């Protein structure tokens, strides 16, 4: 095909593209319209906005576009612009890309209030009350209470009036939900907290679907309370109850784990309805009774603590959850009516192992034989 034929074909294609636009109604100030770039240079952009109608975007009305974006504007591109002066006998309509972006931004924000969609914003300044952000070409405000990824130090001692634009956090991107939009007051209030919480809830729901009892997962300790430790599994927190931290007796969770610690946990239970996850640390270790014969033999004399007294004897803890019974007849050579005559709860004693029954989780212990072996009366 000759170059003349190619040029003719290109001209025809451009003509068909321009003819595809419906005839324009009289342009009104504030309308956002779509057009095709006819020419782009340092003075601005000439735009076809319908049959035999043209508009001009002066350079001063596209300042929101950086150099790279301006260089990308080519003949034939479709652009959006706002009418700031209608077409007249004196000349073509005057258009603004900057104001079109702002108008579309406000419309996007207004729709987002109802839809709940999460938008991306950039911090452009701080004041005492919060952060000033740019979202969809619109300046909005995020109250301090709704920001979670910026230190409170950035809001201290801020002067009244002009916002601080020198902070190291300027330019930081935030995920935001729109709380309130008031065009007449040029007001847009947003929340990072709600956006992050929503995203976390979505991740939590997906994680709970993927979790199964018996799995071993990696996590990080995010909090400690009197009843256990919370572990982030990558989007959802599970609880290791204090009773599941160790086979040994634990009086406070921070004896076993620390905030920020990374560890592996065993998934005990998953409750999708209530979105709760029960975890265990001790289940990753052998239960002490399963390996007790590896550590003790019949005849060993061991240190123990008296934990409970009954009419028929005293229970003593040898280690962790391993307890055994000292029958009343094995407490002393003397005749006694109750174990309290010899020992009390909390006493530290030396005991001889008489029997080991792992399958029944039983230990037979003797105080008097341990005393005899030590040569004590």
C-alpha positions in Angstrom: 0.0 0.0 0.0 1.4 3.4 -0.9 2.1 6.1 1.7 -0.7 8.2 0.1 -3.2 5.4 0.6 -2.0 4.9 4.2 -2.5 8.7 4.9 -5.9 8.6 3.3 -6.8 5.6 5.4 -5.6 7.3 8.6 -7.6 10.4 7.7 -10.7 8.4 7.2 -10.2 6.5 10.5 -9.8 9.8 12.4 -12.9 11.2 10.6 -14.9 8.1 11.7 -13.7 8.5 15.2 -14.8 12.1 15.3 -18.1 11.3 13.7 -18.8 8.7 16.3 -19.4 11.5 18.9 -23.0 12.6 19.0 -23.8 16.3 18.2 -23.0 18.5 21.2 -25.8 20.3 23.0 -25.0 23.9 24.0 -22.1 23.7 26.4 -22.7 24.9 30.0 -20.2 26.0 32.6 -19.2 23.1 34.9 -20.0 20.3 32.5 -17.4 17.5 32.3 -17.1 16.3 28.7 -15.1 13.9 26.7 -13.2 14.9 23.6 -10.4 13.9 21.2 -7.0 15.6 21.1 -6.5 17.4 17.8 -3.3 19.2 18.6 -1.0 19.3 21.7 1.8 21.9 22.2 3.3 24.2 24.8 0.3 26.5 24.5 -2.2 23.9 25.4 -4.4 21.2 23.8 -7.0 21.6 21.0 -9.9 19.2 21.6 -12.7 18.1 19.3 -15.8 17.9 21.4 -18.4 17.0 18.8 -19.4 17.6 15.2 -17.5 20.7 14.1 -17.0 21.9 17.7 -13.7 22.5 19.3 -12.4 23.4 22.7 -9.1 24.6 24.0 -7.3 23.5 27.2 -4.8 26.3 28.1 -1.6 25.3 29.7 -2.7 26.9 32.9 -5.7 24.5 33.1 -3.6 21.3 33.1 -1.2 21.9 35.9 -2.2 18.7 37.7 -0.4 16.8 34.9 3.3 16.3 35.4 5.8 16.5 32.6 5.6 12.8 31.8 1.8 12.9 31.6 1.9 16.0 29.4 4.4 14.3 27.0 2.1 11.3 26.7 -0.8 13.4 25.3 -1.0 12.5 21.6 -3.3 13.4 18.7 -6.2 11.0 18.8 -6.2 10.5 22.6 -9.5 10.8 24.5 -9.4 13.2 27.4 -11.9 14.5 30.0 -12.2 18.2 30.6 -14.6 20.7 32.3 -16.2 23.6 30.5 -15.1 26.9 32.1 -16.3 29.1 29.2 -18.8 28.1 26.5 -18.2 28.3 22.8 -19.1 31.7 21.3 -18.7 33.8 18.2 -15.5 35.1 19.6 -13.8 31.6 19.8 -13.8 28.0 20.9 -14.9 26.8 24.3 -12.3 27.0 27.1 -11.8 23.8 28.9 -9.9 22.7 32.1 -8.4 19.3 32.7 -7.5 20.3 36.3 -11.1 21.2 37.2 -12.4 18.0 35.5 -10.1 15.9 37.6 -11.4 17.7 40.7 -15.0 17.3 39.7 -14.6 13.6 39.0 -12.7 13.3 42.3 -15.6 14.8 44.2 -18.1 12.5 42.4 -15.9 9.5 43.2 -15.8 10.5 46.9 -19.5 11.0 47.0 -20.2 7.6 45.5 -17.6 6.0 47.9 -19.6 7.2 51.0 -22.4 4.8 50.0 -20.4 2.0 48.4 -17.8 1.8 51.1 -15.0 1.3 48.5 -11.4 1.9 49.8 -9.5 4.7 48.1 -5.8 5.5 47.9 -4.7 8.9 49.3 -1.4 10.7 49.8 -0.4 12.8 52.8 0.3 16.4 51.9 0.4 18.0 55.3 -0.3 17.8 59.1 -2.0 20.0 61.6 -2.9 19.6 65.3 -6.1 17.7 64.4 -4.9 15.2 61.8 -3.5 14.8 58.3 -4.4 16.6 55.1 -4.5 14.2 52.2 -5.0 14.3 48.5 -7.5 11.7 47.2 -8.7 11.5 43.6 -7.5 15.0 43.1 -9.4 16.3 46.1 -8.0 17.6 49.4 -9.5 15.7 52.3 -8.9 15.4 56.0 -8.1 12.4 58.2 -8.7 13.1 61.9 -5.9 12.0 64.3 -8.2 9.4 65.8 -8.6 7.8 62.3 -4.9 7.4 61.6 -3.0 4.3 62.6 0.2 4.3 60.6 1.6 7.7 61.6 3.1 8.4 65.0 1.3 10.8 67.3 4.5 12.8 67.5 3.6 14.3 64.0 0.6 16.1 65.5 2.3 17.6 68.5 3.0 21.4 68.8 1.7 22.1 65.3 1.1 25.9 64.8 -2.3 27.2 63.9 -3.0 28.2 60.3 -0.9 26.8 57.5 -0.3 23.0 57.8 3.1 21.5 58.3 4.4 20.2 55.0 8.0 19.4 56.1 7.3 16.1 58.0 9.1 13.0 56.9 5.7 11.3 56.4 4.7 13.8 53.6 4.1 11.8 50.5 3.1 8.6 52.3 0.3 6.6 50.7 -2.7 5.6 52.8 -5.7 3.3 52.3 -8.8 5.3 53.2 -12.5 5.1 53.6 -14.7 8.1 53.0 -16.7 9.0 56.1 -18.3 12.3 55.0 -18.5 14.5 51.9 -19.9 18.1 51.8 -19.3 19.8 48.5 -20.8 23.1 49.5 -18.3 23.3 52.4 -15.4 21.8 50.4 -15.2 19.2 53.1 -14.2 15.5 52.8 -13.5 13.4 56.0 -11.7 10.1 55.6 -10.5 7.2 57.8 -7.4 5.0 57.6 -8.5 3.1 60.7 -11.8 1.9 59.0 -10.0 1.0 55.8 -7.4 -1.1 57.6 -9.9 -2.7 59.8 -12.1 -3.7 56.8 -9.1 -5.1 55.0 -8.1 -7.0 58.1 -11.6 -8.5 58.5 -11.5 -9.7 54.9 -8.0 -11.3 55.5 -9.3 -12.8 58.7 -12.3 -14.4 57.0 -10.2 -15.9 54.3 -7.6 -17.1 56.8 -10.3 -18.8 58.9 -11.6 -20.6 55.8 -8.1 -21.9 55.2 -7.3 -22.9 58.7 -7.9 -26.5 60.0 -7.5 -28.0 63.4 -4.2 -29.8 63.8 -2.3 -27.5 61.5 1.0 -25.9 62.5 1.3 -22.3 61.6 3.8 -19.5 62.0 2.8 -16.4 63.8 3.9 -13.4 65.8 2.9 -12.5 69.4 0.9 -9.2 69.2 -0.4 -9.0 72.8 -0.3 -10.6 76.2 -3.0 -10.6 78.9 -3.5 -12.3 82.2 -5.3 -15.3 80.5 -3.0 -15.9 77.5 -1.2 -14.5 74.5 -2.5 -13.3 71.1 -0.8 -14.4 68.0 -1.1 -12.9 64.5 -1.2 -15.7 61.9 -1.0 -13.3 59.0 -4.3 -11.4 59.0 -6.1 -12.8 62.1 -5.2 -13.2 65.8 -5.6 -16.4 67.6 -5.4 -17.0 71.4 -3.1 -19.2 73.2 -4.8 -19.7 76.5 -2.4 -19.7 79.5 -3.1 -23.4 80.0 -1.9 -24.1 76.5 1.4 -22.3 76.7 3.4 -25.0 78.4 3.1 -28.4 80.0 4.6 -26.9 83.0 2.6 -24.7 85.4 2.6 -21.0 84.1 1.6 -18.2 86.5 1.9 -15.4 83.9 2.1 -15.7 80.0 5.1 -13.4 79.8 7.1 -16.2 81.5 6.8 -18.1 78.2 6.4 -15.6 75.3 7.1 -11.9 74.6 5.4 -9.4 72.4 6.9 -9.4 68.9 8.3 -12.9 69.3 7.9 -15.1 66.2 6.9 -18.7 66.8 5.1 -21.8 65.5 1.7 -22.7 67.0 -0.7 -25.6 66.9 -4.3 -24.9 65.7 -6.6 -26.3 68.4 -10.0 -25.1 67.3 -11.4 -22.8 64.6 -14.8 -21.2 65.1 -15.9 -19.6 61.8 -19.2 -18.3 63.1 -17.6 -16.3 65.9 -14.3 -15.8 64.1 -12.3 -17.2 66.9 -9.1 -19.3 66.7 -7.7 -21.3 69.6 -4.0 -22.1 69.5 -1.5 -24.1 71.5 2.2 -23.9 72.1 2.6 -26.9 74.3 1.0 -29.3 71.8 4.1 -29.0 69.7 6.1 -30.7 72.5 5.6 -34.3 73.7 3.2 -34.6 76.6 5.4 -35.2 79.7 3.7 -38.5 80.5 4.5 -39.9 77.1 8.2 -39.6 77.8 8.4 -39.9 81.5 10.2 -43.3 81.4 13.0 -41.6 79.5 13.6 -39.3 82.5 12.7 -41.4 85.6 13.1 -44.9 86.8 11.6 -46.8 89.7 13.8 -46.3 92.7 14.9 -42.8 91.8 14.7 -40.2 94.6 13.4 -36.9 93.2 12.5 -33.4 94.3 8.8 -32.6 94.5 6.2 -30.1 95.8 3.1 -31.2 97.8 0.1 -29.9 95.9 -2.9 -31.4 97.7 -3.8 -33.3 100.8 -6.6 -35.9 101.1 -7.6 -38.3 103.8 -5.7 -41.1 102.0 -2.5 -39.3 101.2 -0.8 -36.4 99.6 -0.4 -35.5 95.9 3.0 -34.2 94.8 4.2 -32.5 91.6 7.4 -34.0 90.3 7.5 -31.7 87.2 5.1 -29.7 85.1 1.8 -31.6 84.9 3.3 -34.8 86.3 2.0 -35.5 89.7 2.0 -38.6 91.8 0.4 -39.9 95.0 2.2 -40.4 98.3 -0.2 -42.8 100.1 -0.7 -42.1 103.8 1.1 -45.3 104.6 4.2 -44.0 102.7 4.4 -40.7 104.5 6.0 -41.9 107.8 6.8 -44.9 109.9 4.5 -43.5 112.6 0.8 -44.0 112.8 -1.1 -40.8 111.7 -4.7 -40.0 111.1 -4.2 -37.4 108.4 -1.3 -36.4 106.0 -1.3 -32.9 107.4 0.4 -34.3 110.5 3.5 -34.8 108.3 3.3 -32.4 105.3 1.5 -29.3 104.1 0.6 -27.9 100.7 3.5 -26.1 99.1 6.2 -28.1 101.0 9.3 -29.1 99.1 10.1 -32.7 99.7 12.3 -35.6 98.5 10.4 -38.6 97.3 11.2 -42.1 96.1 9.5 -43.4 93.0 7.7 -46.7 93.7 5.7 -47.1 90.5 5.5 -45.5 87.0 2.3 -46.0 85.0 2.4 -43.7 82.0 -0.8 -45.1 80.4 -2.8 -44.3 83.5 -0.8 -41.2 84.3 0.0 -42.4 87.7 3.1 -42.3 89.9 3.5 -44.1 93.2 5.7 -42.1 95.6 7.1 -42.5 99.1 8.4 -40.0 101.6 9.4 -42.5 104.3 11.5 -44.6 102.0 13.3 -41.5 100.6 14.0 -40.5 104.2 15.2 -44.0 105.1 17.6 -44.0 102.1 19.0 -40.7 103.2 19.6 -42.1 106.7 17.2 -39.8 108.4 15.1 -40.7 111.4 
